[in-house]
């Protein structure tokens, strides 16, 4: 009996019945349509989007996965989303980010439950034409100062929102924003003027076609090149007060909740990357001979393959556990998603490194897919919490709980 490290898309019994067909169809789409063309997208000019495939994904519900079923979305929970995004990441993690970044725009609006904002800014994603969006949080000078509340007073040169009559005026620049060059809408985290650092964090919905919005440089990234990323510059952009998502000064709560949810799907993406490296290594060691034996028959190779498989299975078990916790727990927990992402991020990098070692010179060629996967594998360590930021979250939770005891 041969064991497959690919999840069986016909065995989704842990998901609600209504979600099984969409997850299966999107997973098959990733394997059949996204994977074969990943190399071409990686080598395309920066900022290029494969709109034909985005349209196909849209037809399957890929740009409305997290929107409520009552609105016309798929209503997928964290586990179902993770199943889809692991498949997309195993095929092309950049394509997973295109969908994921659009979902990140949608999440604060879903969490806030503002019917007017939902009608104006979420309903367009239910149409026939694909529409992309982004979540603008990151800034050049502010990393963990926008992730860890204890660091908030130290944020510098924040994008600022100044109250003026019936609107706010946004000024500043966001950087490293996935989908920024091609998005129509953005949720923007800005600091209310007068509050130190980022302690006045507030979420706004911005139509990127508005006056004063400028798309800055498109980043020439090492990996995830399928997903364009860049700068958004706000030059005294007038945002109506009713476009505040949630409460004024409520940005920290929204950002934290969204981050905890997103870390689950980010862990699923990292797991997909780790899986791809293992799949590539398995093809090599079951075909290549040295010393008269297939490579996998050598003890050292067998140990490396087994370690890679253990990394994939461990990462998947942790992100699935975190997803089920997120799907059933309020408030959304921080511990399980942080642990899952830490382990999965490490698995992505370690498996890519081991695959490169096993395959050797061939993997070091530009025409081998491992070259791309190695570059892509470092992406998860950067977005939605670096290992160091996650470690602070985990340690604080453990130590504060110990203090309470």
BALOBA-1460 file (C-alpha; in Angstrom, 3 decimals):
// residues 405
<rec num="1" residu="x" x="0.000" y="0.000" z="0.000"/>
<rec num="2" residu="x" x="1.366" y="3.409" z="-0.993"/>
<rec num="3" residu="x" x="0.599" y="6.409" z="1.217"/>
<rec num="4" residu="x" x="-0.264" y="9.719" z="-0.453"/>
<rec num="5" residu="x" x="0.708" y="12.975" z="1.205"/>
<rec num="6" residu="x" x="-1.973" y="14.755" z="-0.845"/>
<rec num="7" residu="x" x="-5.293" y="15.108" z="0.955"/>
<rec num="8" residu="x" x="-8.123" y="13.181" z="-0.691"/>
<rec num="9" residu="x" x="-10.457" y="15.779" z="-2.184"/>
<rec num="10" residu="x" x="-13.251" y="13.200" z="-2.167"/>
<rec num="11" residu="x" x="-12.907" y="12.733" z="1.587"/>
<rec num="12" residu="x" x="-13.976" y="15.997" z="3.213"/>
<rec num="13" residu="x" x="-16.307" y="14.516" z="5.817"/>
<rec num="14" residu="x" x="-15.084" y="16.868" z="8.564"/>
<rec num="15" residu="x" x="-16.497" y="19.851" z="6.667"/>
<rec num="16" residu="x" x="-20.162" y="20.910" z="6.551"/>
<rec num="17" residu="x" x="-21.914" y="19.232" z="3.606"/>
<rec num="18" residu="x" x="-22.574" y="22.538" z="1.859"/>
<rec num="19" residu="x" x="-18.841" y="23.279" z="1.790"/>
<rec num="20" residu="x" x="-17.540" y="19.985" z="0.446"/>
<rec num="21" residu="x" x="-18.284" y="20.482" z="-3.249"/>
<rec num="22" residu="x" x="-16.823" y="24.029" z="-3.420"/>
<rec num="23" residu="x" x="-13.665" y="22.899" z="-1.605"/>
<rec num="24" residu="x" x="-13.294" y="19.873" z="-3.892"/>
<rec num="25" residu="x" x="-13.853" y="21.899" z="-7.063"/>
<rec num="26" residu="x" x="-11.405" y="24.613" z="-6.026"/>
<rec num="27" residu="x" x="-8.838" y="21.983" z="-5.016"/>
<rec num="28" residu="x" x="-9.154" y="20.232" z="-8.358"/>
<rec num="29" residu="x" x="-8.851" y="23.592" z="-10.112"/>
<rec num="30" residu="x" x="-5.596" y="24.238" z="-8.230"/>
<rec num="31" residu="x" x="-4.147" y="20.870" z="-9.195"/>
<rec num="32" residu="x" x="-5.354" y="20.807" z="-12.810"/>
<rec num="33" residu="x" x="-5.169" y="24.464" z="-13.882"/>
<rec num="34" residu="x" x="-2.908" y="26.410" z="-11.509"/>
<rec num="35" residu="x" x="-0.038" y="23.962" z="-11.015"/>
<rec num="36" residu="x" x="0.834" y="23.341" z="-14.695"/>
<rec num="37" residu="x" x="1.255" y="27.074" z="-15.415"/>
<rec num="38" residu="x" x="3.005" y="28.198" z="-12.221"/>
<rec num="39" residu="x" x="6.453" y="28.518" z="-13.803"/>
<rec num="40" residu="x" x="5.165" y="30.807" z="-16.570"/>
<rec num="41" residu="x" x="3.573" y="33.166" z="-14.034"/>
<rec num="42" residu="x" x="6.750" y="33.221" z="-11.962"/>
<rec num="43" residu="x" x="8.737" y="34.437" z="-14.969"/>
<rec num="44" residu="x" x="6.184" y="36.995" z="-16.180"/>
<rec num="45" residu="x" x="6.985" y="40.733" z="-15.830"/>
<rec num="46" residu="x" x="6.402" y="42.068" z="-12.310"/>
<rec num="47" residu="x" x="2.864" y="43.215" z="-11.669"/>
<rec num="48" residu="x" x="1.386" y="40.775" z="-14.183"/>
<rec num="49" residu="x" x="-1.862" y="39.064" z="-13.195"/>
<rec num="50" residu="x" x="-3.226" y="35.993" z="-14.975"/>
<rec num="51" residu="x" x="-6.739" y="37.392" z="-15.261"/>
<rec num="52" residu="x" x="-8.039" y="34.396" z="-17.186"/>
<rec num="53" residu="x" x="-7.267" y="32.091" z="-14.266"/>
<rec num="54" residu="x" x="-8.514" y="34.651" z="-11.758"/>
<rec num="55" residu="x" x="-11.782" y="34.675" z="-13.702"/>
<rec num="56" residu="x" x="-11.962" y="30.881" z="-13.556"/>
<rec num="57" residu="x" x="-11.343" y="31.020" z="-9.814"/>
<rec num="58" residu="x" x="-14.084" y="33.649" z="-9.511"/>
<rec num="59" residu="x" x="-16.516" y="31.370" z="-11.341"/>
<rec num="60" residu="x" x="-15.834" y="28.693" z="-8.705"/>
<rec num="61" residu="x" x="-16.327" y="31.126" z="-5.812"/>
<rec num="62" residu="x" x="-12.636" y="31.714" z="-5.120"/>
<rec num="63" residu="x" x="-13.083" y="35.453" z="-4.514"/>
<rec num="64" residu="x" x="-16.040" y="35.073" z="-2.178"/>
<rec num="65" residu="x" x="-14.944" y="32.080" z="-0.119"/>
<rec num="66" residu="x" x="-15.248" y="33.854" z="3.231"/>
<rec num="67" residu="x" x="-18.377" y="35.873" z="2.509"/>
<rec num="68" residu="x" x="-21.525" y="34.689" z="4.327"/>
<rec num="69" residu="x" x="-23.779" y="32.247" z="2.510"/>
<rec num="70" residu="x" x="-26.761" y="34.506" z="3.167"/>
<rec num="71" residu="x" x="-25.027" y="37.199" z="1.124"/>
<rec num="72" residu="x" x="-24.234" y="34.835" z="-1.724"/>
<rec num="73" residu="x" x="-20.728" y="33.821" z="-0.664"/>
<rec num="74" residu="x" x="-19.457" y="30.329" z="0.076"/>
<rec num="75" residu="x" x="-19.382" y="30.955" z="3.828"/>
<rec num="76" residu="x" x="-16.288" y="28.805" z="4.318"/>
<rec num="77" residu="x" x="-14.883" y="28.534" z="7.820"/>
<rec num="78" residu="x" x="-11.185" y="28.433" z="8.699"/>
<rec num="79" residu="x" x="-10.805" y="24.688" z="8.100"/>
<rec num="80" residu="x" x="-12.474" y="24.777" z="4.681"/>
<rec num="81" residu="x" x="-10.464" y="27.849" z="3.670"/>
<rec num="82" residu="x" x="-7.293" y="26.131" z="4.789"/>
<rec num="83" residu="x" x="-8.086" y="23.064" z="2.707"/>
<rec num="84" residu="x" x="-8.460" y="25.247" z="-0.384"/>
<rec num="85" residu="x" x="-5.387" y="27.384" z="0.260"/>
<rec num="86" residu="x" x="-3.130" y="24.410" z="0.977"/>
<rec num="87" residu="x" x="-4.022" y="23.125" z="-2.491"/>
<rec num="88" residu="x" x="-3.400" y="26.494" z="-4.124"/>
<rec num="89" residu="x" x="-0.092" y="26.875" z="-2.302"/>
<rec num="90" residu="x" x="1.072" y="23.426" z="-3.376"/>
<rec num="91" residu="x" x="0.322" y="24.535" z="-6.940"/>
<rec num="92" residu="x" x="1.412" y="28.196" z="-6.797"/>
<rec num="93" residu="x" x="1.515" y="30.053" z="-3.457"/>
<rec num="94" residu="x" x="1.429" y="33.400" z="-5.244"/>
<rec num="95" residu="x" x="-1.994" y="32.573" z="-6.647"/>
<rec num="96" residu="x" x="-3.092" y="31.607" z="-3.142"/>
<rec num="97" residu="x" x="-2.063" y="35.095" z="-2.004"/>
<rec num="98" residu="x" x="-4.088" y="36.825" z="-4.715"/>
<rec num="99" residu="x" x="-7.206" y="35.151" z="-3.339"/>
<rec num="100" residu="x" x="-6.089" y="35.447" z="0.280"/>
<rec num="101" residu="x" x="-5.362" y="39.179" z="0.093"/>
<rec num="102" residu="x" x="-8.819" y="39.792" z="-1.335"/>
<rec num="103" residu="x" x="-10.229" y="37.784" z="1.555"/>
<rec num="104" residu="x" x="-8.206" y="39.920" z="3.974"/>
<rec num="105" residu="x" x="-9.991" y="42.999" z="2.653"/>
<rec num="106" residu="x" x="-13.346" y="41.313" z="3.162"/>
<rec num="107" residu="x" x="-12.715" y="39.928" z="6.665"/>
<rec num="108" residu="x" x="-12.884" y="43.206" z="8.663"/>
<rec num="109" residu="x" x="-16.160" y="44.108" z="6.972"/>
<rec num="110" residu="x" x="-17.627" y="40.688" z="7.736"/>
<rec num="111" residu="x" x="-16.459" y="40.928" z="11.351"/>
<rec num="112" residu="x" x="-17.883" y="44.440" z="11.768"/>
<rec num="113" residu="x" x="-21.309" y="43.446" z="10.432"/>
<rec num="114" residu="x" x="-21.999" y="46.884" z="8.938"/>
<rec num="115" residu="x" x="-24.825" y="46.286" z="6.438"/>
<rec num="116" residu="x" x="-24.231" y="49.509" z="4.503"/>
<rec num="117" residu="x" x="-20.534" y="48.811" z="4.028"/>
<rec num="118" residu="x" x="-21.286" y="45.203" z="3.115"/>
<rec num="119" residu="x" x="-23.808" y="46.263" z="0.482"/>
<rec num="120" residu="x" x="-21.432" y="48.777" z="-1.095"/>
<rec num="121" residu="x" x="-18.076" y="47.007" z="-0.822"/>
<rec num="122" residu="x" x="-18.755" y="43.259" z="-0.530"/>
<rec num="123" residu="x" x="-21.629" y="42.722" z="-2.938"/>
<rec num="124" residu="x" x="-19.458" y="43.623" z="-5.982"/>
<rec num="125" residu="x" x="-17.440" y="40.435" z="-5.346"/>
<rec num="126" residu="x" x="-20.516" y="38.374" z="-6.153"/>
<rec num="127" residu="x" x="-20.645" y="39.531" z="-9.776"/>
<rec num="128" residu="x" x="-19.360" y="37.819" z="-12.893"/>
<rec num="129" residu="x" x="-16.292" y="40.031" z="-13.307"/>
<rec num="130" residu="x" x="-13.322" y="39.269" z="-11.042"/>
<rec num="131" residu="x" x="-12.538" y="42.009" z="-8.547"/>
<rec num="132" residu="x" x="-9.421" y="42.095" z="-6.377"/>
<rec num="133" residu="x" x="-8.824" y="43.953" z="-3.137"/>
<rec num="134" residu="x" x="-6.173" y="44.337" z="-0.461"/>
<rec num="135" residu="x" x="-5.600" y="44.911" z="3.238"/>
<rec num="136" residu="x" x="-3.188" y="47.819" z="3.782"/>
<rec num="137" residu="x" x="-1.501" y="47.461" z="7.169"/>
<rec num="138" residu="x" x="2.271" y="47.181" z="6.657"/>
<rec num="139" residu="x" x="4.550" y="50.206" z="6.502"/>
<rec num="140" residu="x" x="8.239" y="50.597" z="5.810"/>
<rec num="141" residu="x" x="9.143" y="51.694" z="9.353"/>
<rec num="142" residu="x" x="6.509" y="49.756" z="11.295"/>
<rec num="143" residu="x" x="6.623" y="45.975" z="11.554"/>
<rec num="144" residu="x" x="5.786" y="44.534" z="14.970"/>
<rec num="145" residu="x" x="4.674" y="48.017" z="16.019"/>
<rec num="146" residu="x" x="1.480" y="47.187" z="14.114"/>
<rec num="147" residu="x" x="1.241" y="43.595" z="15.365"/>
<rec num="148" residu="x" x="2.126" y="43.644" z="19.064"/>
<rec num="149" residu="x" x="0.042" y="45.998" z="21.194"/>
<rec num="150" residu="x" x="2.902" y="46.600" z="23.629"/>
<rec num="151" residu="x" x="4.928" y="48.032" z="20.742"/>
<rec num="152" residu="x" x="2.204" y="50.417" z="19.563"/>
<rec num="153" residu="x" x="3.552" y="53.581" z="21.272"/>
<rec num="154" residu="x" x="6.826" y="53.213" z="19.356"/>
<rec num="155" residu="x" x="5.408" y="53.296" z="15.814"/>
<rec num="156" residu="x" x="6.795" y="56.170" z="13.748"/>
<rec num="157" residu="x" x="5.618" y="58.060" z="10.668"/>
<rec num="158" residu="x" x="2.299" y="56.224" z="10.687"/>
<rec num="159" residu="x" x="-0.347" y="56.731" z="8.040"/>
<rec num="160" residu="x" x="-2.586" y="59.259" z="9.798"/>
<rec num="161" residu="x" x="-6.319" y="59.933" z="9.777"/>
<rec num="162" residu="x" x="-7.284" y="63.494" z="10.703"/>
<rec num="163" residu="x" x="-10.911" y="64.254" z="11.534"/>
<rec num="164" residu="x" x="-12.375" y="67.042" z="9.417"/>
<rec num="165" residu="x" x="-16.123" y="67.625" z="9.476"/>
<rec num="166" residu="x" x="-18.014" y="64.618" z="8.158"/>
<rec num="167" residu="x" x="-14.909" y="62.788" z="6.954"/>
<rec num="168" residu="x" x="-11.345" y="61.806" z="7.799"/>
<rec num="169" residu="x" x="-8.295" y="62.825" z="5.795"/>
<rec num="170" residu="x" x="-5.799" y="60.005" z="5.227"/>
<rec num="171" residu="x" x="-2.138" y="60.817" z="4.679"/>
<rec num="172" residu="x" x="0.783" y="58.406" z="4.488"/>
<rec num="173" residu="x" x="2.195" y="55.427" z="2.639"/>
<rec num="174" residu="x" x="1.617" y="51.704" z="2.938"/>
<rec num="175" residu="x" x="4.250" y="49.289" z="1.657"/>
<rec num="176" residu="x" x="4.567" y="45.580" z="0.843"/>
<rec num="177" residu="x" x="0.817" y="45.321" z="0.171"/>
<rec num="178" residu="x" x="-0.269" y="42.244" z="-1.786"/>
<rec num="179" residu="x" x="-2.614" y="43.141" z="-4.692"/>
<rec num="180" residu="x" x="-1.916" y="46.887" z="-4.248"/>
<rec num="181" residu="x" x="-1.034" y="47.417" z="-7.935"/>
<rec num="182" residu="x" x="-4.302" y="45.835" z="-9.142"/>
<rec num="183" residu="x" x="-6.829" y="46.132" z="-6.298"/>
<rec num="184" residu="x" x="-10.007" y="48.195" z="-6.534"/>
<rec num="185" residu="x" x="-10.644" y="48.495" z="-2.794"/>
<rec num="186" residu="x" x="-8.511" y="48.493" z="0.355"/>
<rec num="187" residu="x" x="-9.085" y="48.270" z="4.058"/>
<rec num="188" residu="x" x="-6.537" y="50.703" z="5.466"/>
<rec num="189" residu="x" x="-5.227" y="50.747" z="9.020"/>
<rec num="190" residu="x" x="-4.448" y="54.350" z="9.934"/>
<rec num="191" residu="x" x="-3.706" y="56.112" z="13.205"/>
<rec num="192" residu="x" x="-6.105" y="58.800" z="14.421"/>
<rec num="193" residu="x" x="-4.190" y="62.087" z="14.685"/>
<rec num="194" residu="x" x="-3.222" y="62.982" z="18.236"/>
<rec num="195" residu="x" x="-2.691" y="59.418" z="19.435"/>
<rec num="196" residu="x" x="0.950" y="58.365" z="19.966"/>
<rec num="197" residu="x" x="2.509" y="55.746" z="17.712"/>
<rec num="198" residu="x" x="-0.177" y="53.424" z="16.445"/>
<rec num="199" residu="x" x="-2.318" y="53.489" z="19.599"/>
<rec num="200" residu="x" x="-5.105" y="55.199" z="17.636"/>
<rec num="201" residu="x" x="-5.298" y="52.455" z="15.019"/>
<rec num="202" residu="x" x="-8.578" y="52.591" z="13.085"/>
<rec num="203" residu="x" x="-9.758" y="50.689" z="10.009"/>
<rec num="204" residu="x" x="-11.129" y="52.501" z="6.943"/>
<rec num="205" residu="x" x="-12.553" y="51.282" z="3.634"/>
<rec num="206" residu="x" x="-11.015" y="53.145" z="0.709"/>
<rec num="207" residu="x" x="-11.932" y="53.021" z="-2.943"/>
<rec num="208" residu="x" x="-8.544" y="53.156" z="-4.659"/>
<rec num="209" residu="x" x="-10.078" y="55.131" z="-7.540"/>
<rec num="210" residu="x" x="-10.654" y="58.108" z="-5.209"/>
<rec num="211" residu="x" x="-8.796" y="61.388" z="-5.607"/>
<rec num="212" residu="x" x="-5.520" y="61.486" z="-3.733"/>
<rec num="213" residu="x" x="-4.807" y="57.762" z="-3.912"/>
<rec num="214" residu="x" x="-1.599" y="56.943" z="-5.739"/>
<rec num="215" residu="x" x="-0.197" y="53.522" z="-6.504"/>
<rec num="216" residu="x" x="3.496" y="53.641" z="-5.752"/>
<rec num="217" residu="x" x="6.248" y="51.260" z="-6.800"/>
<rec num="218" residu="x" x="5.446" y="47.649" z="-7.639"/>
<rec num="219" residu="x" x="7.844" y="45.479" z="-5.665"/>
<rec num="220" residu="x" x="10.259" y="43.159" z="-7.462"/>
<rec num="221" residu="x" x="9.916" y="40.279" z="-5.017"/>
<rec num="222" residu="x" x="12.192" y="37.268" z="-4.747"/>
<rec num="223" residu="x" x="9.254" y="34.880" z="-4.436"/>
<rec num="224" residu="x" x="5.456" y="34.811" z="-4.691"/>
<rec num="225" residu="x" x="5.882" y="36.624" z="-7.974"/>
<rec num="226" residu="x" x="2.441" y="35.573" z="-9.201"/>
<rec num="227" residu="x" x="0.925" y="37.935" z="-6.608"/>
<rec num="228" residu="x" x="1.771" y="41.586" z="-7.365"/>
<rec num="229" residu="x" x="2.620" y="43.711" z="-4.348"/>
<rec num="230" residu="x" x="3.482" y="47.359" z="-3.971"/>
<rec num="231" residu="x" x="2.915" y="50.707" z="-2.316"/>
<rec num="232" residu="x" x="-0.227" y="52.719" z="-1.729"/>
<rec num="233" residu="x" x="0.228" y="56.439" z="-1.155"/>
<rec num="234" residu="x" x="-2.548" y="58.516" z="0.415"/>
<rec num="235" residu="x" x="-2.299" y="62.212" z="-0.329"/>
<rec num="236" residu="x" x="-4.963" y="63.869" z="1.831"/>
<rec num="237" residu="x" x="-7.587" y="61.336" z="0.791"/>
<rec num="238" residu="x" x="-11.059" y="62.226" z="2.065"/>
<rec num="239" residu="x" x="-12.807" y="59.200" z="3.566"/>
<rec num="240" residu="x" x="-16.414" y="59.527" z="4.792"/>
<rec num="241" residu="x" x="-16.871" y="58.822" z="8.485"/>
<rec num="242" residu="x" x="-19.320" y="56.062" z="7.641"/>
<rec num="243" residu="x" x="-16.394" y="54.216" z="6.017"/>
<rec num="244" residu="x" x="-14.859" y="53.515" z="9.405"/>
<rec num="245" residu="x" x="-14.968" y="49.731" z="9.849"/>
<rec num="246" residu="x" x="-16.107" y="48.898" z="13.355"/>
<rec num="247" residu="x" x="-15.312" y="51.602" z="15.892"/>
<rec num="248" residu="x" x="-12.973" y="54.567" z="15.843"/>
<rec num="249" residu="x" x="-9.839" y="53.410" z="17.714"/>
<rec num="250" residu="x" x="-11.053" y="49.828" z="17.220"/>
<rec num="251" residu="x" x="-8.357" y="48.958" z="14.719"/>
<rec num="252" residu="x" x="-6.281" y="46.971" z="17.186"/>
<rec num="253" residu="x" x="-9.112" y="44.614" z="18.020"/>
<rec num="254" residu="x" x="-9.970" y="44.134" z="14.348"/>
<rec num="255" residu="x" x="-6.338" y="43.662" z="13.338"/>
<rec num="256" residu="x" x="-5.704" y="41.165" z="16.134"/>
<rec num="257" residu="x" x="-8.829" y="39.110" z="15.421"/>
<rec num="258" residu="x" x="-8.203" y="39.127" z="11.696"/>
<rec num="259" residu="x" x="-4.547" y="38.222" z="12.253"/>
<rec num="260" residu="x" x="-5.402" y="35.222" z="14.396"/>
<rec num="261" residu="x" x="-7.832" y="33.941" z="11.770"/>
<rec num="262" residu="x" x="-5.397" y="34.605" z="8.937"/>
<rec num="263" residu="x" x="-2.506" y="32.831" z="10.656"/>
<rec num="264" residu="x" x="-4.431" y="29.587" z="10.263"/>
<rec num="265" residu="x" x="-4.740" y="29.955" z="6.502"/>
<rec num="266" residu="x" x="-1.139" y="31.197" z="6.286"/>
<rec num="267" residu="x" x="-0.071" y="28.005" z="8.056"/>
<rec num="268" residu="x" x="-2.078" y="26.042" z="5.487"/>
<rec num="269" residu="x" x="-0.251" y="27.878" z="2.692"/>
<rec num="270" residu="x" x="3.123" y="27.084" z="4.282"/>
<rec num="271" residu="x" x="2.052" y="23.444" z="4.576"/>
<rec num="272" residu="x" x="1.254" y="23.404" z="0.866"/>
<rec num="273" residu="x" x="4.741" y="24.694" z="0.128"/>
<rec num="274" residu="x" x="6.338" y="22.056" z="2.362"/>
<rec num="275" residu="x" x="4.240" y="19.417" z="0.623"/>
<rec num="276" residu="x" x="5.330" y="20.556" z="-2.827"/>
<rec num="277" residu="x" x="8.993" y="20.230" z="-1.846"/>
<rec num="278" residu="x" x="8.343" y="16.704" z="-0.582"/>
<rec num="279" residu="x" x="6.456" y="15.749" z="-3.752"/>
<rec num="280" residu="x" x="9.330" y="17.005" z="-5.915"/>
<rec num="281" residu="x" x="11.880" y="15.143" z="-3.774"/>
<rec num="282" residu="x" x="9.834" y="11.927" z="-3.941"/>
<rec num="283" residu="x" x="9.803" y="12.009" z="-7.739"/>
<rec num="284" residu="x" x="13.575" y="12.379" z="-7.730"/>
<rec num="285" residu="x" x="14.505" y="9.707" z="-5.175"/>
<rec num="286" residu="x" x="12.190" y="7.104" z="-6.729"/>
<rec num="287" residu="x" x="13.719" y="7.578" z="-10.208"/>
<rec num="288" residu="x" x="17.384" y="8.415" z="-9.588"/>
<rec num="289" residu="x" x="19.938" y="5.656" z="-9.008"/>
<rec num="290" residu="x" x="23.282" y="5.854" z="-7.253"/>
<rec num="291" residu="x" x="25.520" y="2.901" z="-6.349"/>
<rec num="292" residu="x" x="23.111" y="0.624" z="-8.176"/>
<rec num="293" residu="x" x="20.158" y="1.484" z="-5.958"/>
<rec num="294" residu="x" x="17.351" y="3.989" z="-6.088"/>
<rec num="295" residu="x" x="18.115" y="6.960" z="-3.881"/>
<rec num="296" residu="x" x="15.280" y="6.295" z="-1.428"/>
<rec num="297" residu="x" x="16.882" y="2.906" z="-0.659"/>
<rec num="298" residu="x" x="19.894" y="4.661" z="0.852"/>
<rec num="299" residu="x" x="19.587" y="5.095" z="4.622"/>
<rec num="300" residu="x" x="20.495" y="8.796" z="4.708"/>
<rec num="301" residu="x" x="18.014" y="9.619" z="1.948"/>
<rec num="302" residu="x" x="15.291" y="7.618" z="3.670"/>
<rec num="303" residu="x" x="15.810" y="9.611" z="6.873"/>
<rec num="304" residu="x" x="15.551" y="12.916" z="5.017"/>
<rec num="305" residu="x" x="12.360" y="11.892" z="3.214"/>
<rec num="306" residu="x" x="10.813" y="10.668" z="6.453"/>
<rec num="307" residu="x" x="11.673" y="13.942" z="8.204"/>
<rec num="308" residu="x" x="10.101" y="15.904" z="5.354"/>
<rec num="309" residu="x" x="6.934" y="13.811" z="5.562"/>
<rec num="310" residu="x" x="6.793" y="14.260" z="9.329"/>
<rec num="311" residu="x" x="7.104" y="18.029" z="8.867"/>
<rec num="312" residu="x" x="4.173" y="18.108" z="6.430"/>
<rec num="313" residu="x" x="1.958" y="15.910" z="8.599"/>
<rec num="314" residu="x" x="2.814" y="17.885" z="11.752"/>
<rec num="315" residu="x" x="2.170" y="21.224" z="10.083"/>
<rec num="316" residu="x" x="-1.153" y="20.027" z="8.688"/>
<rec num="317" residu="x" x="-2.289" y="18.554" z="12.002"/>
<rec num="318" residu="x" x="-1.517" y="21.834" z="13.770"/>
<rec num="319" residu="x" x="-3.217" y="24.110" z="11.260"/>
<rec num="320" residu="x" x="-6.306" y="21.878" z="11.140"/>
<rec num="321" residu="x" x="-6.470" y="21.870" z="14.947"/>
<rec num="322" residu="x" x="-6.062" y="25.660" z="14.987"/>
<rec num="323" residu="x" x="-8.758" y="26.027" z="12.314"/>
<rec num="324" residu="x" x="-11.253" y="23.945" z="14.264"/>
<rec num="325" residu="x" x="-10.480" y="25.987" z="17.375"/>
<rec num="326" residu="x" x="-10.998" y="29.252" z="15.474"/>
<rec num="327" residu="x" x="-14.238" y="27.938" z="13.949"/>
<rec num="328" residu="x" x="-15.712" y="27.101" z="17.369"/>
<rec num="329" residu="x" x="-14.234" y="29.608" z="19.839"/>
<rec num="330" residu="x" x="-14.993" y="33.217" z="20.743"/>
<rec num="331" residu="x" x="-13.077" y="35.372" z="21.129"/>
<rec num="332" residu="x" x="-10.849" y="34.057" z="18.357"/>
<rec num="333" residu="x" x="-7.825" y="32.452" z="20.077"/>
<rec num="334" residu="x" x="-4.247" y="33.550" z="19.469"/>
<rec num="335" residu="x" x="-2.252" y="30.592" z="20.790"/>
<rec num="336" residu="x" x="-3.193" y="27.765" z="18.406"/>
<rec num="337" residu="x" x="-2.886" y="29.859" z="15.200"/>
<rec num="338" residu="x" x="0.511" y="31.210" z="16.294"/>
<rec num="339" residu="x" x="1.847" y="27.733" z="17.087"/>
<rec num="340" residu="x" x="0.515" y="26.357" z="13.791"/>
<rec num="341" residu="x" x="2.115" y="29.126" z="11.766"/>
<rec num="342" residu="x" x="5.473" y="28.813" z="13.524"/>
<rec num="343" residu="x" x="5.690" y="25.096" z="12.764"/>
<rec num="344" residu="x" x="4.371" y="25.335" z="9.200"/>
<rec num="345" residu="x" x="6.656" y="28.254" z="8.309"/>
<rec num="346" residu="x" x="9.637" y="26.229" z="9.483"/>
<rec num="347" residu="x" x="8.448" y="23.176" z="7.552"/>
<rec num="348" residu="x" x="8.236" y="25.183" z="4.314"/>
<rec num="349" residu="x" x="11.828" y="26.407" z="4.566"/>
<rec num="350" residu="x" x="13.310" y="23.168" z="5.903"/>
<rec num="351" residu="x" x="11.628" y="20.977" z="3.291"/>
<rec num="352" residu="x" x="12.704" y="23.252" z="0.448"/>
<rec num="353" residu="x" x="16.268" y="23.175" z="1.761"/>
<rec num="354" residu="x" x="16.242" y="19.374" z="2.103"/>
<rec num="355" residu="x" x="14.763" y="18.896" z="-1.375"/>
<rec num="356" residu="x" x="17.476" y="21.107" z="-2.838"/>
<rec num="357" residu="x" x="20.080" y="18.954" z="-1.066"/>
<rec num="358" residu="x" x="18.586" y="15.680" z="-2.260"/>
<rec num="359" residu="x" x="18.154" y="16.748" z="-5.878"/>
<rec num="360" residu="x" x="21.470" y="18.567" z="-6.020"/>
<rec num="361" residu="x" x="22.703" y="20.259" z="-9.176"/>
<rec num="362" residu="x" x="19.446" y="19.752" z="-11.061"/>
<rec num="363" residu="x" x="17.494" y="21.642" z="-8.387"/>
<rec num="364" residu="x" x="19.908" y="24.552" z="-8.770"/>
<rec num="365" residu="x" x="18.865" y="25.099" z="-12.385"/>
<rec num="366" residu="x" x="16.413" y="27.809" z="-13.354"/>
<rec num="367" residu="x" x="14.342" y="25.293" z="-15.305"/>
<rec num="368" residu="x" x="13.690" y="23.147" z="-12.230"/>
<rec num="369" residu="x" x="10.625" y="23.949" z="-10.135"/>
<rec num="370" residu="x" x="12.647" y="23.676" z="-6.901"/>
<rec num="371" residu="x" x="14.343" y="26.964" z="-7.704"/>
<rec num="372" residu="x" x="10.968" y="28.700" z="-7.483"/>
<rec num="373" residu="x" x="9.775" y="26.758" z="-4.455"/>
<rec num="374" residu="x" x="12.959" y="27.587" z="-2.550"/>
<rec num="375" residu="x" x="12.351" y="31.304" z="-3.138"/>
<rec num="376" residu="x" x="8.670" y="31.012" z="-2.300"/>
<rec num="377" residu="x" x="9.355" y="29.069" z="0.909"/>
<rec num="378" residu="x" x="10.652" y="32.144" z="2.732"/>
<rec num="379" residu="x" x="7.457" y="34.129" z="2.160"/>
<rec num="380" residu="x" x="5.440" y="32.659" z="5.057"/>
<rec num="381" residu="x" x="8.158" y="33.659" z="7.540"/>
<rec num="382" residu="x" x="7.550" y="37.314" z="6.721"/>
<rec num="383" residu="x" x="3.826" y="38.004" z="6.439"/>
<rec num="384" residu="x" x="1.198" y="37.800" z="9.211"/>
<rec num="385" residu="x" x="3.794" y="37.524" z="11.960"/>
<rec num="386" residu="x" x="7.465" y="36.629" z="11.731"/>
<rec num="387" residu="x" x="8.707" y="33.687" z="13.864"/>
<rec num="388" residu="x" x="10.011" y="36.207" z="16.373"/>
<rec num="389" residu="x" x="6.690" y="38.060" z="16.651"/>
<rec num="390" residu="x" x="4.824" y="34.768" z="16.943"/>
<rec num="391" residu="x" x="7.222" y="33.630" z="19.644"/>
<rec num="392" residu="x" x="6.450" y="36.742" z="21.681"/>
<rec num="393" residu="x" x="2.714" y="36.066" z="21.345"/>
<rec num="394" residu="x" x="3.073" y="32.428" z="22.409"/>
<rec num="395" residu="x" x="5.447" y="33.174" z="25.285"/>
<rec num="396" residu="x" x="3.316" y="36.018" z="26.609"/>
<rec num="397" residu="x" x="0.246" y="33.781" z="26.618"/>
<rec num="398" residu="x" x="2.089" y="31.014" z="28.455"/>
<rec num="399" residu="x" x="3.739" y="33.292" z="30.981"/>
<rec num="400" residu="x" x="0.673" y="35.401" z="31.686"/>
<rec num="401" residu="x" x="-1.377" y="32.238" z="32.228"/>
<rec num="402" residu="x" x="1.331" y="30.977" z="34.580"/>
<rec num="403" residu="x" x="1.185" y="34.259" z="36.513"/>
<rec num="404" residu="x" x="-2.590" y="33.878" z="36.930"/>
<rec num="405" residu="x" x="-2.087" y="30.432" z="38.422"/>
